[in-house]
């Protein structure tokens, strides 16, 4: 017998209630900040998978350890050209971009 908790909400429901519905200024700001957070988290994850320190990644990408640290912790906006260098030259990866107009 499975008992369902009627108070459980989906993540989308929770975000709608706590942050605001899609299209609201507060929700747009939240989603933009989340995207920046995701970039930093993805860079950190890829760096660790490659077995690189922040210093090593910085040297390969032509930047400094402090910059990598700040990007990974979402404390610094990242320029597109620097993001490309970190991914292409530093991590040996390829940056894929898409545009979603929903």
mmCIF file of the C-alpha atoms, coordinates in Angstrom:
data_MODEL
# 
_entry.id   MODEL 
# 
loop_
_atom_site.group_PDB 
_atom_site.id 
_atom_site.type_symbol 
_atom_site.label_atom_id 
_atom_site.label_alt_id 
_atom_site.label_comp_id 
_atom_site.label_asym_id 
_atom_site.label_entity_id 
_atom_site.label_seq_id 
_atom_site.pdbx_PDB_ins_code 
_atom_site.Cartn_x 
_atom_site.Cartn_y 
_atom_site.Cartn_z 
_atom_site.occupancy 
_atom_site.B_iso_or_equiv 
_atom_site.pdbx_formal_charge 
_atom_site.auth_seq_id 
_atom_site.auth_comp_id 
_atom_site.auth_asym_id 
_atom_site.auth_atom_id 
_atom_site.pdbx_PDB_model_num 
ATOM 1   C CA . UNK A 1 1   ? 0.000  0.000  0.000   1.00 0.00 ? 1   UNK A CA 1 
ATOM 2   C CA . UNK A 1 2   ? 1.420  3.376  -1.033  1.00 0.00 ? 2   UNK A CA 1 
ATOM 3   C CA . UNK A 1 3   ? 0.449  6.473  0.900   1.00 0.00 ? 3   UNK A CA 1 
ATOM 4   C CA . UNK A 1 4   ? 0.843  9.738  -0.979  1.00 0.00 ? 4   UNK A CA 1 
ATOM 5   C CA . UNK A 1 5   ? 1.716  12.881 0.899   1.00 0.00 ? 5   UNK A CA 1 
ATOM 6   C CA . UNK A 1 6   ? -0.713 15.510 -0.354  1.00 0.00 ? 6   UNK A CA 1 
ATOM 7   C CA . UNK A 1 7   ? 1.616  18.274 0.830   1.00 0.00 ? 7   UNK A CA 1 
ATOM 8   C CA . UNK A 1 8   ? 4.398  17.270 -1.567  1.00 0.00 ? 8   UNK A CA 1 
ATOM 9   C CA . UNK A 1 9   ? 5.020  19.651 -4.441  1.00 0.00 ? 9   UNK A CA 1 
ATOM 10  C CA . UNK A 1 10  ? 7.021  19.349 -7.599  1.00 0.00 ? 10  UNK A CA 1 
ATOM 11  C CA . UNK A 1 11  ? 10.093 21.525 -7.937  1.00 0.00 ? 11  UNK A CA 1 
ATOM 12  C CA . UNK A 1 12  ? 8.269  23.619 -10.540 1.00 0.00 ? 12  UNK A CA 1 
ATOM 13  C CA . UNK A 1 13  ? 5.342  24.160 -8.158  1.00 0.00 ? 13  UNK A CA 1 
ATOM 14  C CA . UNK A 1 14  ? 7.702  25.111 -5.345  1.00 0.00 ? 14  UNK A CA 1 
ATOM 15  C CA . UNK A 1 15  ? 9.595  27.615 -7.507  1.00 0.00 ? 15  UNK A CA 1 
ATOM 16  C CA . UNK A 1 16  ? 6.332  29.104 -8.821  1.00 0.00 ? 16  UNK A CA 1 
ATOM 17  C CA . UNK A 1 17  ? 5.087  29.634 -5.262  1.00 0.00 ? 17  UNK A CA 1 
ATOM 18  C CA . UNK A 1 18  ? 8.343  30.776 -3.642  1.00 0.00 ? 18  UNK A CA 1 
ATOM 19  C CA . UNK A 1 19  ? 10.019 32.723 -6.461  1.00 0.00 ? 19  UNK A CA 1 
ATOM 20  C CA . UNK A 1 20  ? 7.183  33.604 -8.801  1.00 0.00 ? 20  UNK A CA 1 
ATOM 21  C CA . UNK A 1 21  ? 5.679  32.363 -12.012 1.00 0.00 ? 21  UNK A CA 1 
ATOM 22  C CA . UNK A 1 22  ? 7.582  32.301 -15.290 1.00 0.00 ? 22  UNK A CA 1 
ATOM 23  C CA . UNK A 1 23  ? 7.726  35.741 -16.822 1.00 0.00 ? 23  UNK A CA 1 
ATOM 24  C CA . UNK A 1 24  ? 7.767  37.629 -13.532 1.00 0.00 ? 24  UNK A CA 1 
ATOM 25  C CA . UNK A 1 25  ? 10.753 39.878 -12.823 1.00 0.00 ? 25  UNK A CA 1 
ATOM 26  C CA . UNK A 1 26  ? 11.694 37.928 -9.700  1.00 0.00 ? 26  UNK A CA 1 
ATOM 27  C CA . UNK A 1 27  ? 11.551 34.608 -11.587 1.00 0.00 ? 27  UNK A CA 1 
ATOM 28  C CA . UNK A 1 28  ? 13.598 35.978 -14.499 1.00 0.00 ? 28  UNK A CA 1 
ATOM 29  C CA . UNK A 1 29  ? 16.282 37.204 -12.076 1.00 0.00 ? 29  UNK A CA 1 
ATOM 30  C CA . UNK A 1 30  ? 16.280 33.828 -10.299 1.00 0.00 ? 30  UNK A CA 1 
ATOM 31  C CA . UNK A 1 31  ? 16.666 31.906 -13.561 1.00 0.00 ? 31  UNK A CA 1 
ATOM 32  C CA . UNK A 1 32  ? 19.498 34.159 -14.782 1.00 0.00 ? 32  UNK A CA 1 
ATOM 33  C CA . UNK A 1 33  ? 21.353 33.717 -11.497 1.00 0.00 ? 33  UNK A CA 1 
ATOM 34  C CA . UNK A 1 34  ? 20.761 29.971 -11.648 1.00 0.00 ? 34  UNK A CA 1 
ATOM 35  C CA . UNK A 1 35  ? 22.245 29.814 -15.154 1.00 0.00 ? 35  UNK A CA 1 
ATOM 36  C CA . UNK A 1 36  ? 25.380 31.588 -13.913 1.00 0.00 ? 36  UNK A CA 1 
ATOM 37  C CA . UNK A 1 37  ? 25.579 29.176 -10.980 1.00 0.00 ? 37  UNK A CA 1 
ATOM 38  C CA . UNK A 1 38  ? 25.241 26.209 -13.358 1.00 0.00 ? 38  UNK A CA 1 
ATOM 39  C CA . UNK A 1 39  ? 28.118 27.422 -15.526 1.00 0.00 ? 39  UNK A CA 1 
ATOM 40  C CA . UNK A 1 40  ? 30.401 27.579 -12.509 1.00 0.00 ? 40  UNK A CA 1 
ATOM 41  C CA . UNK A 1 41  ? 29.264 24.171 -11.268 1.00 0.00 ? 41  UNK A CA 1 
ATOM 42  C CA . UNK A 1 42  ? 29.773 22.606 -14.709 1.00 0.00 ? 42  UNK A CA 1 
ATOM 43  C CA . UNK A 1 43  ? 33.270 24.066 -14.990 1.00 0.00 ? 43  UNK A CA 1 
ATOM 44  C CA . UNK A 1 44  ? 34.173 22.765 -11.545 1.00 0.00 ? 44  UNK A CA 1 
ATOM 45  C CA . UNK A 1 45  ? 32.774 19.321 -12.314 1.00 0.00 ? 45  UNK A CA 1 
ATOM 46  C CA . UNK A 1 46  ? 34.633 19.107 -15.629 1.00 0.00 ? 46  UNK A CA 1 
ATOM 47  C CA . UNK A 1 47  ? 37.866 20.349 -14.033 1.00 0.00 ? 47  UNK A CA 1 
ATOM 48  C CA . UNK A 1 48  ? 37.643 17.690 -11.318 1.00 0.00 ? 48  UNK A CA 1 
ATOM 49  C CA . UNK A 1 49  ? 36.853 14.969 -13.896 1.00 0.00 ? 49  UNK A CA 1 
ATOM 50  C CA . UNK A 1 50  ? 40.015 15.979 -15.760 1.00 0.00 ? 50  UNK A CA 1 
ATOM 51  C CA . UNK A 1 51  ? 41.976 15.804 -12.505 1.00 0.00 ? 51  UNK A CA 1 
ATOM 52  C CA . UNK A 1 52  ? 43.017 19.459 -12.729 1.00 0.00 ? 52  UNK A CA 1 
ATOM 53  C CA . UNK A 1 53  ? 43.507 21.947 -9.937  1.00 0.00 ? 53  UNK A CA 1 
ATOM 54  C CA . UNK A 1 54  ? 42.150 25.462 -10.324 1.00 0.00 ? 54  UNK A CA 1 
ATOM 55  C CA . UNK A 1 55  ? 45.739 26.633 -10.814 1.00 0.00 ? 55  UNK A CA 1 
ATOM 56  C CA . UNK A 1 56  ? 46.374 24.123 -13.598 1.00 0.00 ? 56  UNK A CA 1 
ATOM 57  C CA . UNK A 1 57  ? 43.127 25.029 -15.369 1.00 0.00 ? 57  UNK A CA 1 
ATOM 58  C CA . UNK A 1 58  ? 43.938 28.717 -15.066 1.00 0.00 ? 58  UNK A CA 1 
ATOM 59  C CA . UNK A 1 59  ? 47.370 28.225 -16.637 1.00 0.00 ? 59  UNK A CA 1 
ATOM 60  C CA . UNK A 1 60  ? 45.943 26.203 -19.515 1.00 0.00 ? 60  UNK A CA 1 
ATOM 61  C CA . UNK A 1 61  ? 43.208 28.785 -20.131 1.00 0.00 ? 61  UNK A CA 1 
ATOM 62  C CA . UNK A 1 62  ? 45.470 31.833 -19.805 1.00 0.00 ? 62  UNK A CA 1 
ATOM 63  C CA . UNK A 1 63  ? 43.841 33.260 -16.698 1.00 0.00 ? 63  UNK A CA 1 
ATOM 64  C CA . UNK A 1 64  ? 44.535 33.041 -12.973 1.00 0.00 ? 64  UNK A CA 1 
ATOM 65  C CA . UNK A 1 65  ? 43.451 30.743 -10.144 1.00 0.00 ? 65  UNK A CA 1 
ATOM 66  C CA . UNK A 1 66  ? 41.481 33.495 -8.439  1.00 0.00 ? 66  UNK A CA 1 
ATOM 67  C CA . UNK A 1 67  ? 39.355 33.990 -11.565 1.00 0.00 ? 67  UNK A CA 1 
ATOM 68  C CA . UNK A 1 68  ? 38.609 30.259 -11.859 1.00 0.00 ? 68  UNK A CA 1 
ATOM 69  C CA . UNK A 1 69  ? 37.706 30.114 -8.174  1.00 0.00 ? 69  UNK A CA 1 
ATOM 70  C CA . UNK A 1 70  ? 35.339 33.069 -8.456  1.00 0.00 ? 70  UNK A CA 1 
ATOM 71  C CA . UNK A 1 71  ? 33.641 31.633 -11.552 1.00 0.00 ? 71  UNK A CA 1 
ATOM 72  C CA . UNK A 1 72  ? 33.169 28.260 -9.869  1.00 0.00 ? 72  UNK A CA 1 
ATOM 73  C CA . UNK A 1 73  ? 31.628 29.939 -6.823  1.00 0.00 ? 73  UNK A CA 1 
ATOM 74  C CA . UNK A 1 74  ? 29.443 32.270 -8.944  1.00 0.00 ? 74  UNK A CA 1 
ATOM 75  C CA . UNK A 1 75  ? 31.170 35.369 -7.588  1.00 0.00 ? 75  UNK A CA 1 
ATOM 76  C CA . UNK A 1 76  ? 32.248 36.733 -10.959 1.00 0.00 ? 76  UNK A CA 1 
ATOM 77  C CA . UNK A 1 77  ? 30.514 37.266 -14.262 1.00 0.00 ? 77  UNK A CA 1 
ATOM 78  C CA . UNK A 1 78  ? 32.366 35.445 -16.990 1.00 0.00 ? 78  UNK A CA 1 
ATOM 79  C CA . UNK A 1 79  ? 33.110 36.884 -20.397 1.00 0.00 ? 79  UNK A CA 1 
ATOM 80  C CA . UNK A 1 80  ? 32.109 34.679 -23.294 1.00 0.00 ? 80  UNK A CA 1 
ATOM 81  C CA . UNK A 1 81  ? 35.612 34.678 -24.782 1.00 0.00 ? 81  UNK A CA 1 
ATOM 82  C CA . UNK A 1 82  ? 37.073 33.609 -21.421 1.00 0.00 ? 82  UNK A CA 1 
ATOM 83  C CA . UNK A 1 83  ? 34.442 30.884 -21.073 1.00 0.00 ? 83  UNK A CA 1 
ATOM 84  C CA . UNK A 1 84  ? 35.455 29.575 -24.489 1.00 0.00 ? 84  UNK A CA 1 
ATOM 85  C CA . UNK A 1 85  ? 39.156 29.554 -23.507 1.00 0.00 ? 85  UNK A CA 1 
ATOM 86  C CA . UNK A 1 86  ? 38.446 27.758 -20.231 1.00 0.00 ? 86  UNK A CA 1 
ATOM 87  C CA . UNK A 1 87  ? 36.423 25.070 -21.990 1.00 0.00 ? 87  UNK A CA 1 
ATOM 88  C CA . UNK A 1 88  ? 38.407 24.721 -25.220 1.00 0.00 ? 88  UNK A CA 1 
ATOM 89  C CA . UNK A 1 89  ? 41.988 25.278 -24.118 1.00 0.00 ? 89  UNK A CA 1 
ATOM 90  C CA . UNK A 1 90  ? 41.763 24.558 -20.412 1.00 0.00 ? 90  UNK A CA 1 
ATOM 91  C CA . UNK A 1 91  ? 39.471 21.558 -20.392 1.00 0.00 ? 91  UNK A CA 1 
ATOM 92  C CA . UNK A 1 92  ? 39.962 20.361 -23.969 1.00 0.00 ? 92  UNK A CA 1 
ATOM 93  C CA . UNK A 1 93  ? 36.205 20.423 -24.455 1.00 0.00 ? 93  UNK A CA 1 
ATOM 94  C CA . UNK A 1 94  ? 33.727 22.060 -26.745 1.00 0.00 ? 94  UNK A CA 1 
ATOM 95  C CA . UNK A 1 95  ? 31.160 24.685 -25.772 1.00 0.00 ? 95  UNK A CA 1 
ATOM 96  C CA . UNK A 1 96  ? 27.651 23.985 -27.071 1.00 0.00 ? 96  UNK A CA 1 
ATOM 97  C CA . UNK A 1 97  ? 25.055 26.749 -26.959 1.00 0.00 ? 97  UNK A CA 1 
ATOM 98  C CA . UNK A 1 98  ? 21.352 26.724 -27.664 1.00 0.00 ? 98  UNK A CA 1 
ATOM 99  C CA . UNK A 1 99  ? 18.625 29.323 -27.567 1.00 0.00 ? 99  UNK A CA 1 
ATOM 100 C CA . UNK A 1 100 ? 15.256 28.423 -26.086 1.00 0.00 ? 100 UNK A CA 1 
ATOM 101 C CA . UNK A 1 101 ? 12.437 30.837 -26.857 1.00 0.00 ? 101 UNK A CA 1 
ATOM 102 C CA . UNK A 1 102 ? 9.793  29.270 -24.615 1.00 0.00 ? 102 UNK A CA 1 
# 
